[in-house]
Amino acid sequence: MIPHRDDVLLEGMDIFQNFLVLSERKNGITQIRVRPWDGKKEHYINFGEDAYLAYTTTNIDFDTDVAAFGLSVYDDTSLYLRLRYEFRKNGTAQTARSTWRV
């Protein structure tokens, strides 16, 4: 269940076997939240930018630990991101990030 929050607009979701990815808008900025199904700690992806547009792209494989995202940053460049999530038993996540400019 995803509880309602007055200050957040839920814009979309991608469902995977091991986690749920939520696209949320708060204070005009899109945030990507990752929620593991096993109840371990959820987290937001830090894109390292102050102003950006982030979005999920085509994710067709349900049984994967890899989720693809797009990112447009303030300087009018576009990046394509592929992030790999490896959830550990202690609830932490390791993220491997590959990026390239479009």
C-alpha positions, 0 to 999 in steps of 0.5 A: 500500500502507498499512503497518500501524502498531501505534498506529493503527486504520484506520477507512475510506478514500475513493478518488478519481482523484487522491488517497486519503483515510484515516480513522485513529484514533490516541490516541482522536482521528480523523485524516484523512490525504490521500495523492496518487496521484502520490507527492507528500507526504501530509498530515493535515488540521488541524481546529484543535481539541483534541477532535473527531470527524471523518469523511468524508461522502458522496463520490460523485464519483471524478473530483474534487478536492473531498472532504466531511467532517463535524466535531463539536467538543467544545462539542457543535456540528457542522460540515459541511466541504467541502475542495478540494484542488489539488495542485501540481507541487512537491508542496504542496497548497492547501486551500480550506475552507467550513464551516457549522453544522448 
